[in-house]
Amino acid sequence: MAAEVTGASKRLQDQGDVTERLALIERVDLQPGSLTVRLDKAMLADRLGGSPEQINLAELKIEAPFQMRRRGVELKLHLGEPPAVIDRTLVQNIMKGRNWLAMVISGKTFSEIADVEGVSKRRVQDVVNLALLSPDVLDDIAAGEQPDGLTTDYLIKARFSAVWSEQREQFSTL
C-alpha cells in the first residue's frame, strides 16, 4: 500500500504541463470568501493508474478561504489570508498632505505651495485634506490593513469628514 501511494504521488508530481494539471479539475465554485475545487475522479484515476473505485470522493474536494482585492480595474483573488499590502501611493500622499498643511499653518497659500511643488492649486487642496485622517485610520493604512476601497482617489472624491468618529463610520462601509 505504501509503495502504491509513493508511486501515485510521483506520477502526480510529474504532471508538469499546466494544461494537464488543469484537466484534473472537474468544477470550481466561488462563494463569498470561499473557493471550492472538485477534482475529476475518472481523470485522477487514469493519471494515477488505478480504478475510480479506489479513490475516496471526500478527498476530491478542496476548499480554501479567499479574499478579493480590487485596486482600480485590477482584481486579485488571495487564497487564505493575504499578506498586508501597503498602499505606498496613499502613504506618500498623506505625507505630502501633512507637509503642505504645515506650510499652510505657517502662512503659505495654496497657490504658493502649488507653484513651489509644480502641481495645481486644486491638487494641493485635495491632498491637504488627507492630513485630517484619524490616527487609527493612519495606523491601518501604515499596516496595509485599511479597507480595499480606501485609496487616495476615493478619499479625494468622497470628501470625507474631518470628524474622526464620522470617518470610522464612513470607511467601515467600504
MARBA-3410 file (N, C-alpha, C, O; in Angstrom, 1 decimal):
174
0.8,-1.2,0.0,0.0,0.0,0.0,0.9,1.3,0.0,0.6,2.2,-0.8 ~ 1.9,1.3,0.8,2.8,2.5,0.9,3.5,2.7,-0.5,3.7,3.8,-0.9 ~ 3.9,1.6,-1.1,4.5,1.7,-2.4,3.6,2.3,-3.4,4.0,3.1,-4.3 ~ 2.3,1.9,-3.3,1.3,2.5,-4.3,1.1,4.0,-4.1,1.0,4.7,-5.0 ~ 1.1,4.4,-2.8,0.9,5.8,-2.5,2.1,6.6,-3.0,2.0,7.7,-3.6
3.3,6.1,-2.8,4.5,6.7,-3.2,4.6,6.8,-4.8,4.9,7.9,-5.3 ~ 4.2,5.8,-5.4,4.1,5.8,-6.9,3.1,6.8,-7.4,3.4,7.5,-8.4 ~ 1.9,6.8,-6.8,0.9,7.7,-7.2,1.3,9.2,-7.0,1.1,10.0,-7.9 ~ 2.0,9.4,-5.9,2.5,10.8,-5.6,3.5,11.2,-6.6,3.5,12.3,-7.1 ~ 4.4,10.3,-7.0,5.4,10.6,-8.0,4.8,10.9,-9.4,5.2,11.8,-10.1
3.7,10.1,-9.7,3.1,10.4,-11.0,2.4,11.7,-11.0,2.4,12.4,-12.1 ~ 1.8,12.1,-9.9,1.1,13.4,-9.9,2.1,14.6,-10.0,1.9,15.6,-10.6 ~ 3.3,14.4,-9.3,4.3,15.4,-9.4,4.9,15.6,-10.8,5.4,16.6,-11.1 ~ 4.9,14.5,-11.5,5.4,14.5,-12.9,4.5,15.2,-13.9,4.8,15.3,-15.0 ~ 3.3,15.6,-13.4,2.3,16.3,-14.3,2.8,17.7,-14.5,2.2,18.6,-13.8
3.8,17.9,-15.3,4.5,19.2,-15.4,3.7,20.2,-16.2,3.8,21.4,-15.8 ~ 3.0,19.9,-17.2,2.2,20.8,-18.0,1.0,21.3,-17.3,0.2,20.6,-16.7 ~ 0.8,22.6,-17.3,-0.3,23.3,-16.7,-1.6,22.8,-17.2,-2.6,22.6,-16.5 ~ -1.7,22.6,-18.5,-2.9,22.1,-19.1,-3.3,20.7,-18.6,-4.4,20.4,-18.4 ~ -2.3,19.9,-18.4,-2.5,18.5,-17.8,-3.0,18.6,-16.4,-3.9,17.9,-16.0
-2.5,19.5,-15.6,-2.9,19.7,-14.2,-4.3,20.3,-14.2,-5.2,19.8,-13.4 ~ -4.6,21.2,-15.1,-6.0,21.8,-15.1,-7.0,20.8,-15.5,-8.2,20.9,-15.2 ~ -6.6,19.8,-16.3,-7.6,18.8,-16.8,-8.1,17.9,-15.6,-9.1,17.3,-15.7 ~ -7.3,17.9,-14.5,-7.8,17.2,-13.3,-9.0,17.9,-12.6,-9.6,17.2,-11.7 ~ -9.2,19.1,-12.9,-10.3,19.8,-12.2,-11.6,19.6,-12.9,-11.8,19.8,-14.1
-12.6,19.2,-12.2,-13.9,18.9,-12.7,-14.8,20.2,-12.6,-15.5,20.6,-13.5 ~ -14.7,20.9,-11.4,-15.5,22.1,-11.2,-14.9,23.0,-10.2,-14.2,22.5,-9.2 ~ -15.1,24.3,-10.3,-14.7,25.3,-9.3,-15.9,26.1,-9.0,-16.5,26.7,-9.9 ~ -16.1,26.3,-7.7,-17.2,27.1,-7.2,-16.7,28.2,-6.4,-15.9,28.0,-5.5 ~ -17.2,29.4,-6.7,-16.8,30.6,-5.9,-18.0,31.1,-5.1,-19.1,31.3,-5.7
-17.9,31.2,-3.8,-18.9,31.8,-3.0,-18.2,32.9,-2.2,-17.0,32.9,-2.1 ~ -18.9,33.8,-1.6,-18.3,34.9,-0.8,-17.3,34.3,0.2,-17.7,33.6,1.2 ~ -16.0,34.6,0.0,-15.0,34.2,1.0,-14.6,32.7,0.9,-13.7,32.3,1.7 ~ -15.1,31.9,-0.1,-14.8,30.5,-0.1,-14.6,30.1,-1.6,-15.4,30.4,-2.5 ~ -13.5,29.3,-1.8,-13.3,28.7,-3.1,-13.3,27.2,-3.0,-12.6,26.7,-2.1
-14.0,26.5,-3.8,-14.1,25.1,-3.7,-13.7,24.5,-5.1,-14.3,24.8,-6.1 ~ -12.7,23.6,-5.1,-12.3,22.9,-6.3,-12.6,21.4,-6.2,-12.2,20.8,-5.2 ~ -13.2,20.9,-7.2,-13.5,19.4,-7.1,-12.8,18.8,-8.3,-12.9,19.2,-9.4 ~ -12.0,17.8,-7.9,-11.2,17.1,-8.9,-12.0,16.0,-9.7,-13.0,15.5,-9.1 ~ -11.7,15.7,-10.9,-12.4,14.7,-11.7,-11.9,13.3,-11.3,-10.7,13.0,-11.5
-12.8,12.5,-10.8,-12.4,11.2,-10.3,-11.9,10.3,-11.4,-10.8,9.6,-11.1 ~ -12.5,10.3,-12.5,-12.1,9.4,-13.6,-10.7,9.8,-14.1,-9.8,9.0,-14.4 ~ -10.5,11.1,-14.3,-9.2,11.6,-14.8,-8.1,11.4,-13.8,-7.0,11.0,-14.2 ~ -8.4,11.6,-12.5,-7.4,11.4,-11.5,-7.0,9.9,-11.4,-5.8,9.5,-11.3 ~ -8.0,9.0,-11.5,-7.7,7.5,-11.5,-6.9,7.2,-12.7,-6.0,6.3,-12.6
-7.2,7.7,-13.8,-6.4,7.4,-15.1,-5.0,7.9,-14.9,-4.0,7.2,-15.2 ~ -4.8,9.1,-14.3,-3.4,9.6,-14.2,-2.6,8.8,-13.1,-1.4,8.7,-13.2 ~ -3.3,8.3,-12.1,-2.7,7.5,-11.1,-2.5,6.1,-11.4,-1.8,5.3,-10.7 ~ -3.1,5.6,-12.5,-3.0,4.3,-12.9,-3.8,3.3,-12.0,-3.4,2.2,-11.8 ~ -4.9,3.8,-11.5,-5.8,2.9,-10.7,-7.2,3.0,-11.2,-7.5,3.5,-12.3
-8.1,2.4,-10.4,-9.5,2.5,-10.8,-10.2,3.6,-10.0,-9.8,3.9,-8.8 ~ -11.3,4.2,-10.5,-12.0,5.2,-9.8,-12.6,4.8,-8.5,-12.8,5.6,-7.6 ~ -12.9,3.5,-8.3,-13.4,3.0,-7.0,-12.4,3.1,-5.9,-12.8,3.1,-4.7 ~ -11.2,3.1,-6.2,-10.1,3.2,-5.2,-10.0,4.6,-4.6,-9.3,4.8,-3.6 ~ -10.6,5.6,-5.2,-10.5,7.0,-4.8,-11.6,7.4,-3.9,-12.8,7.2,-4.2
-11.2,8.0,-2.8,-12.2,8.5,-1.8,-12.8,9.8,-2.3,-12.1,10.8,-2.5 ~ -14.1,9.8,-2.5,-14.8,11.0,-3.0,-14.6,12.2,-2.2,-14.5,13.3,-2.7 ~ -14.6,12.1,-0.9,-14.4,13.2,0.0,-13.0,13.9,-0.2,-12.9,15.1,0.1 ~ -12.1,13.1,-0.6,-10.7,13.7,-0.8,-10.6,14.5,-2.1,-9.6,15.1,-2.4 ~ -11.6,14.4,-3.0,-11.5,15.1,-4.3,-12.0,16.6,-4.2,-12.0,17.3,-5.2
-12.4,17.0,-3.0,-12.9,18.3,-2.8,-11.9,19.1,-2.0,-11.6,18.8,-0.9 ~ -11.5,20.3,-2.6,-10.5,21.1,-1.9,-11.2,22.4,-1.6,-11.7,23.1,-2.5 ~ -11.3,22.9,-0.4,-11.9,24.1,0.0,-10.8,25.0,0.6,-10.0,24.6,1.4 ~ -10.9,26.3,0.2,-10.0,27.3,0.7,-10.6,28.6,0.9,-11.4,29.0,0.0 ~ -10.4,29.4,2.0,-10.9,30.7,2.1,-10.1,31.6,1.1,-9.0,31.4,0.8
-10.8,32.7,0.6,-10.1,33.6,-0.2,-10.7,35.0,0.0,-11.8,35.2,0.6 ~ -9.9,36.0,-0.4,-10.4,37.4,-0.4,-10.2,38.0,-1.8,-9.2,37.8,-2.4 ~ -11.1,38.8,-2.2,-11.0,39.6,-3.4,-10.4,41.0,-3.0,-11.0,41.6,-2.1 ~ -9.4,41.4,-3.7,-8.9,42.7,-3.5,-8.9,43.5,-4.8,-8.3,43.0,-5.8 ~ -9.5,44.6,-4.8,-9.6,45.4,-6.1,-8.8,46.7,-5.9,-8.9,47.4,-4.9
-8.0,46.9,-6.9,-7.2,48.2,-7.0,-7.5,48.7,-8.4,-6.9,48.3,-9.4 ~ -8.3,49.7,-8.5,-8.7,50.3,-9.8,-9.4,49.2,-10.6,-10.4,48.7,-10.1 ~ -9.0,48.9,-11.8,-9.6,47.9,-12.6,-9.1,46.5,-12.4,-9.6,45.5,-12.9 ~ -8.0,46.4,-11.6,-7.4,45.1,-11.3,-8.1,44.4,-10.2,-8.4,45.0,-9.2 ~ -8.3,43.1,-10.3,-9.0,42.3,-9.3,-8.1,41.1,-9.0,-7.7,40.3,-10.0
-7.7,40.9,-7.8,-6.9,39.7,-7.4,-7.6,38.9,-6.4,-8.3,39.4,-5.5 ~ -7.5,37.6,-6.5,-8.0,36.6,-5.6,-6.8,36.2,-4.7,-5.8,35.7,-5.2 ~ -6.9,36.3,-3.4,-5.9,35.9,-2.5,-6.4,34.7,-1.7,-7.4,34.8,-0.9 ~ -5.8,33.5,-1.9,-6.2,32.3,-1.2,-5.6,32.4,0.2,-4.5,32.9,0.4 ~ -6.4,32.0,1.2,-6.0,32.1,2.6,-6.0,33.6,3.0,-6.7,34.4,2.4
-5.2,33.9,4.0,-5.1,35.2,4.5,-4.0,35.9,3.6,-2.9,35.6,3.6 ~ -4.4,37.0,2.9,-3.5,37.6,2.0,-2.5,38.5,2.9,-2.8,38.9,3.9 ~ -1.3,38.6,2.4,-0.3,39.4,3.1,-0.8,40.9,3.0,-1.4,41.3,2.1 ~ -0.5,41.6,4.1,-0.8,43.0,4.1,-0.1,43.7,3.0,1.1,43.6,2.8 ~ -0.8,44.6,2.2,-0.2,45.3,1.1,-0.3,46.8,1.5,-1.4,47.3,1.6
0.8,47.4,1.6,0.8,48.8,2.0,0.6,49.7,0.7,1.4,49.5,-0.3 ~ -0.4,50.5,0.7,-0.6,51.4,-0.5,0.4,52.6,-0.4,0.1,53.6,0.2 ~ 1.5,52.4,-1.1,2.6,53.4,-1.0,2.2,54.7,-1.5,2.6,55.8,-1.0 ~ 1.3,54.7,-2.6,0.9,56.0,-3.1,0.0,56.7,-2.1,0.2,58.0,-1.9 ~ -0.8,56.0,-1.4,-1.6,56.7,-0.3,-0.8,57.2,0.8,-1.0,58.3,1.3
0.2,56.4,1.2,1.1,56.8,2.3,1.9,58.1,1.9,2.0,59.0,2.6 ~ 2.4,58.1,0.6,3.1,59.3,0.1,2.3,60.5,0.1,2.7,61.6,0.4 ~ 1.0,60.3,-0.4,0.1,61.5,-0.5,-0.3,62.0,0.9,-0.5,63.2,1.1 ~ -0.4,61.1,1.9,-0.7,61.5,3.3,0.5,62.4,3.8,0.3,63.4,4.4 ~ 1.7,61.9,3.5,2.9,62.7,4.0,2.9,64.0,3.3,3.2,65.0,3.9
2.6,64.1,2.0,2.6,65.4,1.3,1.5,66.3,1.9,1.8,67.4,2.2 ~ 0.4,65.7,2.2,-0.7,66.4,2.8,-0.3,67.0,4.1,-0.7,68.2,4.4 ~ 0.4,66.3,4.9,0.8,66.7,6.2,1.8,67.9,6.1,1.8,68.9,6.8 ~ 2.8,67.7,5.2,3.8,68.7,4.9,3.1,70.0,4.4,3.4,71.1,4.8 ~ 2.2,69.8,3.5,1.5,71.0,2.9,0.6,71.7,3.9,0.5,72.9,3.9
0.0,70.9,4.8,-0.8,71.5,5.9,0.1,72.4,6.8,-0.3,73.4,7.2 ~ 1.2,71.8,7.1,2.2,72.6,7.9,2.6,73.9,7.3,2.8,74.9,7.9 ~ 2.7,73.9,5.9,3.1,75.1,5.2,1.9,76.1,5.3,2.1,77.3,5.4 ~ 0.7,75.6,5.1,-0.5,76.4,5.2,-0.6,77.1,6.6,-0.8,78.3,6.7 ~ -0.3,76.3,7.6,-0.4,76.8,9.0,0.7,77.9,9.2,0.5,78.8,10.0
1.8,77.7,8.5,2.9,78.7,8.7,2.7,79.9,7.9,3.5,80.9,7.9 ~ 1.6,80.0,7.1,1.2,81.2,6.4,1.3,81.2,4.9,1.0,82.2,4.2 ~ 1.7,80.0,4.3,1.7,79.9,2.8,0.3,79.7,2.3,-0.6,79.2,3.0 ~ 0.1,80.2,1.1,-1.2,80.0,0.5,-1.2,78.7,-0.4,-0.1,78.2,-0.7 ~ -2.4,78.2,-0.7,-2.4,77.1,-1.6,-1.7,77.3,-2.9,-1.0,76.5,-3.5
-1.9,78.5,-3.4,-1.3,78.9,-4.7,0.3,78.9,-4.6,0.9,78.4,-5.5 ~ 0.8,79.4,-3.5,2.2,79.4,-3.3,2.8,78.0,-3.2,3.8,77.7,-3.8 ~ 2.1,77.2,-2.5,2.5,75.8,-2.4,2.5,75.1,-3.7,3.4,74.3,-4.1 ~ 1.4,75.3,-4.5,1.3,74.7,-5.8,2.4,75.1,-6.7,2.9,74.3,-7.5 ~ 2.8,76.4,-6.7,3.9,76.9,-7.5,5.2,76.2,-7.2,5.9,75.8,-8.1
5.5,76.1,-5.9,6.7,75.5,-5.4,6.8,74.0,-5.8,7.8,73.5,-6.2 ~ 5.6,73.3,-5.6,5.6,71.9,-5.8,5.3,71.5,-7.3,5.5,70.3,-7.6 ~ 5.0,72.4,-8.1,4.7,72.1,-9.5,3.4,71.4,-9.7,3.4,70.5,-10.6 ~ 2.4,71.6,-8.9,1.1,71.0,-9.1,0.0,72.1,-9.1,0.3,73.2,-8.9 ~ -1.2,71.6,-9.3,-2.3,72.6,-9.3,-2.7,73.0,-7.9,-2.5,72.2,-7.0
-3.3,74.1,-7.8,-3.8,74.6,-6.5,-4.9,73.6,-6.0,-4.9,73.3,-4.8 ~ -5.7,73.1,-6.9,-6.7,72.1,-6.6,-6.1,70.9,-6.0,-6.6,70.3,-5.0 ~ -5.0,70.4,-6.6,-4.3,69.2,-6.1,-3.8,69.4,-4.7,-4.0,68.5,-3.8 ~ -3.3,70.6,-4.4,-2.8,70.9,-3.0,-4.0,70.8,-2.1,-3.9,70.3,-1.0 ~ -5.1,71.5,-2.4,-6.3,71.5,-1.6,-6.8,70.1,-1.3,-7.1,69.7,-0.2
-6.8,69.2,-2.3,-7.3,67.8,-2.2,-6.4,67.0,-1.3,-6.8,66.3,-0.4 ~ -5.1,67.1,-1.5,-4.1,66.3,-0.8,-4.0,66.8,0.7,-3.7,66.0,1.6 ~ -4.1,68.1,0.9,-4.0,68.6,2.3,-5.1,68.0,3.2,-4.8,67.7,4.3 ~ -6.2,67.7,2.6,-7.3,67.0,3.4,-6.9,65.7,3.9,-7.4,65.3,5.0 ~ -6.0,65.0,3.3,-5.5,63.7,3.8,-4.8,63.8,5.1,-4.7,62.8,5.8
-4.3,65.0,5.5,-3.7,65.2,6.8,-4.7,65.2,7.9,-4.3,65.1,9.1 ~ -6.0,65.1,7.6,-7.0,65.2,8.6,-7.6,63.8,9.0,-8.5,63.6,9.7 ~ -6.9,62.7,8.4,-7.3,61.4,8.8,-7.0,61.0,10.2,-6.0,61.5,10.8 ~ -7.9,60.3,10.8,-7.8,59.9,12.2,-6.5,59.0,12.5,-6.1,58.3,11.6 ~ -6.0,59.1,13.7,-4.8,58.2,14.0,-5.0,56.8,13.8,-4.1,56.1,13.3
-6.2,56.2,14.1,-6.4,54.8,13.9,-6.5,54.4,12.4,-6.1,53.4,12.0 ~ -7.1,55.3,11.6,-7.1,55.1,10.2,-5.7,55.1,9.6,-5.3,54.3,8.8 ~ -4.9,56.1,10.1,-3.5,56.2,9.7,-2.7,54.9,10.0,-1.9,54.4,9.3 ~ -3.0,54.4,11.2,-2.3,53.1,11.7,-2.7,52.0,10.7,-1.8,51.2,10.4 ~ -4.0,51.9,10.4,-4.4,50.8,9.5,-3.8,50.9,8.1,-3.3,49.9,7.5
-3.7,52.2,7.6,-3.0,52.4,6.3,-1.5,52.0,6.4,-1.0,51.4,5.5 ~ -0.9,52.4,7.4,0.6,52.1,7.6,0.8,50.6,7.7,1.9,50.2,7.3 ~ -0.2,49.9,8.2,0.0,48.4,8.3,-0.6,47.7,7.1,-0.4,46.5,7.0 ~ -1.2,48.4,6.2,-1.7,47.8,5.0,-3.1,47.1,5.3,-3.5,46.2,4.6 ~ -3.7,47.5,6.4,-5.0,46.8,6.8,-6.2,47.7,6.6,-7.3,47.4,7.2
-6.1,48.8,5.8,-7.3,49.6,5.5,-8.2,48.8,4.6,-7.8,47.9,3.9 ~ -9.5,49.2,4.6,-10.4,48.6,3.6,-9.9,48.7,2.2,-9.2,49.7,1.9 ~ -10.3,47.7,1.4,-9.8,47.7,0.0,-10.1,49.0,-0.8,-9.2,49.4,-1.6 ~ -11.2,49.6,-0.6,-11.6,50.8,-1.3,-11.0,52.1,-0.8,-11.2,53.1,-1.4 ~ -10.3,52.0,0.3,-9.7,53.3,0.9,-8.4,53.6,0.2,-7.3,53.2,0.6
-8.5,54.4,-0.9,-7.4,54.8,-1.7,-7.3,56.3,-1.8,-8.3,57.0,-1.3 ~ -6.3,56.8,-2.3,-6.2,58.3,-2.5,-7.3,58.8,-3.3,-8.0,59.8,-2.9 ~ -7.6,58.2,-4.4,-8.7,58.6,-5.3,-10.1,58.6,-4.5,-10.8,59.6,-4.6 ~ -10.3,57.6,-3.8,-11.6,57.5,-3.0,-11.6,58.7,-2.0,-12.6,59.4,-1.9 ~ -10.6,58.9,-1.3,-10.5,59.9,-0.2,-10.7,61.3,-0.8,-11.4,62.1,-0.2
-10.2,61.5,-2.0,-10.3,62.8,-2.6,-11.7,63.0,-3.1,-12.3,64.1,-3.0 ~ -12.3,62.0,-3.8,-13.6,62.1,-4.4,-14.7,62.1,-3.3,-15.7,62.7,-3.5 ~ -14.5,61.3,-2.2,-15.6,61.2,-1.2,-15.7,62.4,-0.3,-16.8,62.5,0.4 ~ -14.7,63.2,-0.3,-14.8,64.4,0.6,-15.2,63.9,2.0,-16.2,64.3,2.6 ~ -14.3,63.1,2.6,-14.6,62.6,4.0,-14.6,63.7,5.0,-14.1,64.8,4.9
-15.3,63.4,6.1,-15.4,64.3,7.2,-14.1,64.4,8.0,-13.3,63.5,8.1 ~ -13.9,65.6,8.6,-12.7,65.8,9.4,-13.0,65.3,10.8,-12.1,65.2,11.6 ~ -14.2,64.9,11.1,-14.6,64.3,12.4,-14.2,62.9,12.4,-14.7,62.1,11.6 ~ -13.3,62.5,13.3,-12.8,61.1,13.3,-13.8,60.0,13.5,-13.7,59.0,12.8 ~ -14.8,60.2,14.3,-15.8,59.2,14.5,-16.6,59.0,13.3,-17.0,57.9,12.9
-16.9,60.1,12.5,-17.6,60.0,11.3,-16.8,59.3,10.2,-17.3,58.6,9.3 ~ -15.5,59.5,10.2,-14.6,58.9,9.3,-14.7,57.3,9.5,-14.8,56.6,8.5 ~ -14.6,56.9,10.7,-14.6,55.5,11.0,-15.9,54.9,10.5,-15.9,53.8,9.9 ~ -17.0,55.6,10.7,-18.3,55.1,10.2,-18.4,55.0,8.7,-18.8,54.1,8.1 ~ -17.9,56.1,8.0,-17.9,56.1,6.6,-17.0,55.0,6.0,-17.4,54.4,5.0
-15.8,54.9,6.5,-14.8,53.9,6.0,-15.2,52.5,6.3,-14.8,51.5,5.6 ~ -16.0,52.2,7.3,-16.4,50.9,7.7,-17.3,50.2,6.6,-17.5,49.0,6.6 ~ -17.9,51.1,5.8,-18.8,50.5,4.7,-18.1,50.1,3.5,-18.7,49.6,2.5 ~ -16.8,50.4,3.4,-16.0,50.0,2.2,-15.8,48.5,2.1,-15.2,48.1,1.1
END
